[in-house]
């Protein structure tokens, strides 16, 4: 599967989502490739370089793919891997538009604050442009509640549902991921939160959220819209 983590605003958790999913997928035995498709920053590349320096296992491959040949490159790379996870920059980039032309899943991390909700018309434009060229293989973009306050679950999910209802072609994933210090600790160590040792209760909730997200996305190799669920709260 080619799975894209992308949006048009920075700081929403795209790299965090891609790297934690990719490492967890590799931990479960899949041959995974992480693709850094951010033309301005190399956060994903740096994350995995830190992991390699610390000799963390399993090893996860990362490659940079940029420019107008992104879609062709991703299709070619996918032939050698079980799953390719693509991290796009936080703006309307050539790489994002290329990636959603050929991916099987598009995840949009979103905390439904007003400033992030204001990006939805642009996201809708990107999705509609891709689907105009995808023929019968129409794509649904799935909103992932990401970096949510631990006190805002009920309202945030309701807000995400409202956003998806207002913009045709978007769904909402069951799993939500709260803002937790575990993600910053894991980043410093080049790890996924599922690899943290001596985990606190908050760490375990972060770990459970990533595990649930993995299972939701890869359990049947397709994304579905479900009701209910949480991140261990």
C-alpha positions as CSV (number, residue, x, y, z in Angstrom):
1,X,0.0,0.0,0.0
2,X,1.1,3.6,-0.7
3,X,-0.1,5.7,2.2
4,X,0.3,9.5,2.2
5,X,0.4,11.6,5.3
6,X,-0.1,15.1,4.0
7,X,-1.9,18.4,4.4
8,X,-1.5,22.1,3.6
9,X,-0.5,23.4,7.1
10,X,2.7,22.8,9.0
11,X,2.9,21.4,12.5
12,X,-0.2,19.1,12.4
13,X,1.7,15.9,13.0
14,X,2.3,14.5,9.5
15,X,5.9,13.4,10.1
16,X,5.0,12.0,13.6
17,X,2.2,10.0,12.1
18,X,4.2,8.7,9.2
19,X,7.3,7.6,11.2
20,X,5.4,6.0,14.1
21,X,3.2,4.1,11.6
22,X,6.2,3.1,9.6
23,X,8.2,1.8,12.5
24,X,5.3,0.0,14.0
25,X,4.5,-1.6,10.6
26,X,8.1,-2.8,10.4
27,X,8.0,-4.1,13.9
28,X,5.1,-6.3,12.8
29,X,7.2,-7.8,10.0
30,X,6.3,-5.8,6.9
31,X,9.0,-4.5,4.5
32,X,8.5,-0.8,4.8
33,X,9.8,2.3,3.0
34,X,9.5,5.8,4.4
35,X,9.5,8.5,1.8
36,X,10.5,12.1,2.6
37,X,8.6,14.2,0.1
38,X,8.9,17.5,1.8
39,X,10.8,19.9,-0.6
40,X,11.7,22.4,2.2
41,X,12.6,20.3,5.2
42,X,14.0,16.8,5.8
43,X,12.4,16.0,9.2
44,X,11.6,12.4,8.3
45,X,15.1,11.8,7.0
46,X,16.6,13.3,10.1
47,X,14.4,11.2,12.3
48,X,15.6,7.9,10.7
49,X,19.2,9.1,10.7
50,X,19.0,9.5,14.4
51,X,17.5,6.0,14.7
52,X,20.3,4.6,12.6
53,X,22.9,6.3,14.7
54,X,21.4,4.7,17.8
55,X,21.3,1.3,16.1
56,X,17.6,0.8,16.9
57,X,15.9,-2.2,15.4
58,X,14.2,-2.9,13.2
59,X,16.0,-0.8,10.7
60,X,13.6,1.2,8.5
61,X,14.6,2.6,5.1
62,X,14.0,6.2,4.1
63,X,14.5,7.9,0.7
64,X,13.8,11.4,-0.5
65,X,11.5,11.8,-3.5
66,X,10.7,15.2,-4.9
67,X,9.5,17.0,-7.9
68,X,7.2,16.4,-10.8
69,X,8.1,12.7,-11.1
70,X,7.0,11.9,-7.6
71,X,4.1,9.7,-8.7
72,X,6.1,7.6,-11.1
73,X,8.9,7.2,-8.4
74,X,6.4,6.1,-5.8
75,X,4.8,3.5,-8.1
76,X,8.2,2.1,-9.0
77,X,9.4,2.0,-5.4
78,X,6.2,0.3,-4.2
79,X,7.1,-2.8,-6.2
80,X,9.9,-3.6,-3.8
81,X,8.1,-3.0,-0.5
82,X,5.0,-4.2,1.3
83,X,4.1,-0.6,2.3
84,X,5.3,2.8,1.3
85,X,4.5,5.7,3.7
86,X,4.9,9.2,2.3
87,X,5.5,12.3,4.4
88,X,4.6,15.5,2.5
89,X,5.3,19.0,3.5
90,X,2.8,21.2,5.2
91,X,1.7,23.2,2.1
92,X,0.1,22.7,-1.3
93,X,3.2,21.1,-2.9
94,X,3.8,19.4,-6.2
95,X,4.8,16.3,-4.2
96,X,1.5,16.2,-2.4
97,X,-0.5,16.5,-5.6
98,X,1.6,13.9,-7.2
99,X,1.4,11.5,-4.3
100,X,-2.4,11.6,-4.0
101,X,-2.7,10.7,-7.7
102,X,-1.5,7.2,-7.1
103,X,-1.9,6.4,-3.4
104,X,-4.3,3.9,-1.8
105,X,-4.8,6.0,1.3
106,X,-4.5,9.6,2.2
107,X,-4.3,10.6,5.9
108,X,-4.8,14.2,6.9
109,X,-3.8,14.8,10.6
110,X,-6.0,17.5,11.9
111,X,-6.8,19.2,15.2
112,X,-10.1,20.9,14.4
113,X,-9.1,24.3,15.5
114,X,-10.4,27.2,13.4
115,X,-7.0,27.8,11.7
116,X,-6.7,24.2,10.7
117,X,-10.3,23.9,9.6
118,X,-9.6,26.9,7.3
119,X,-7.3,24.7,5.3
120,X,-10.1,22.4,4.3
121,X,-11.1,24.2,1.0
122,X,-7.6,23.9,-0.2
123,X,-7.5,20.2,0.8
124,X,-10.8,19.7,-1.0
125,X,-9.3,21.3,-4.1
126,X,-6.3,19.0,-4.0
127,X,-8.5,15.9,-3.6
128,X,-10.9,16.9,-6.4
129,X,-8.0,17.6,-8.7
130,X,-6.6,14.1,-8.0
131,X,-9.9,12.3,-8.4
132,X,-10.5,14.1,-11.7
133,X,-7.5,12.1,-13.0
134,X,-7.9,8.8,-11.1
135,X,-10.8,7.5,-13.1
136,X,-12.6,4.6,-11.3
137,X,-10.0,4.5,-8.5
138,X,-11.5,7.4,-6.5
139,X,-9.7,8.4,-3.4
140,X,-11.2,9.3,0.0
141,X,-9.1,11.5,2.3
142,X,-9.3,10.5,5.9
143,X,-9.1,13.0,8.7
144,X,-7.0,11.8,11.7
145,X,-7.7,13.6,15.0
146,X,-4.1,14.4,15.9
147,X,-2.5,16.3,18.9
148,X,-5.8,16.7,20.6
149,X,-6.0,17.9,24.1
150,X,-6.7,15.1,26.6
151,X,-9.7,17.1,27.7
152,X,-11.3,17.6,24.3
153,X,-12.0,14.1,22.9
154,X,-15.8,14.4,22.7
155,X,-15.9,17.8,21.2
156,X,-13.0,17.2,18.8
157,X,-14.5,14.1,17.4
158,X,-17.8,15.8,16.9
159,X,-16.0,18.7,15.2
160,X,-14.1,16.3,12.9
161,X,-17.4,14.6,11.9
162,X,-18.9,18.0,11.2
163,X,-15.9,19.0,9.0
164,X,-16.1,15.8,7.0
165,X,-19.8,16.2,6.4
166,X,-19.2,19.7,5.0
167,X,-16.6,18.5,2.6
168,X,-17.5,15.7,0.2
169,X,-14.8,13.1,-0.2
170,X,-13.5,13.2,3.4
171,X,-14.0,10.7,6.1
172,X,-12.9,10.5,9.7
173,X,-10.8,7.7,11.2
174,X,-11.9,6.1,14.5
175,X,-8.5,6.4,16.2
176,X,-7.6,9.7,17.7
177,X,-4.1,10.7,18.9
178,X,-3.7,13.0,21.9
179,X,-0.9,15.5,22.6
180,X,1.5,13.5,24.8
181,X,5.1,14.0,25.8
182,X,5.8,10.4,24.8
183,X,6.0,11.5,21.1
184,X,8.8,14.0,21.9
185,X,10.7,11.5,24.0
186,X,10.5,8.9,21.3
187,X,11.6,11.4,18.6
188,X,14.7,12.3,20.7
189,X,15.6,8.6,20.7
190,X,14.8,7.8,17.1
191,X,12.0,5.5,18.2
192,X,8.3,5.0,17.8
193,X,6.3,5.5,21.0
194,X,5.5,1.8,20.8
195,X,9.2,1.1,21.5
196,X,9.6,3.2,24.6
197,X,10.8,1.3,27.7
198,X,9.7,1.9,31.3
199,X,6.5,3.5,29.9
200,X,4.3,5.7,32.1
201,X,0.5,5.5,31.9
202,X,0.6,8.4,29.5
203,X,3.2,6.7,27.4
204,X,1.1,3.6,27.2
205,X,-1.9,5.6,26.0
206,X,0.3,7.1,23.2
207,X,1.5,3.6,22.4
208,X,-2.1,2.2,22.3
209,X,-3.2,5.0,20.0
210,X,-0.4,4.2,17.4
211,X,-1.2,0.5,17.7
212,X,-4.9,1.2,17.1
213,X,-4.2,3.5,14.2
214,X,-1.9,0.8,12.6
215,X,-4.7,-1.8,13.0
216,X,-7.3,0.5,11.6
217,X,-5.3,1.3,8.5
218,X,-3.6,-2.0,7.8
219,X,-5.9,-4.5,9.3
220,X,-7.6,-5.1,6.0
221,X,-5.3,-3.1,3.8
222,X,-7.9,-0.5,3.3
223,X,-9.3,2.5,5.2
224,X,-12.8,2.4,6.5
225,X,-15.1,4.8,8.3
226,X,-16.1,3.5,11.7
227,X,-17.8,4.9,14.8
228,X,-16.5,5.0,18.3
229,X,-13.1,4.2,19.6
230,X,-10.4,6.2,21.4
231,X,-6.8,6.2,22.3
232,X,-7.0,4.3,25.5
233,X,-8.7,7.0,27.6
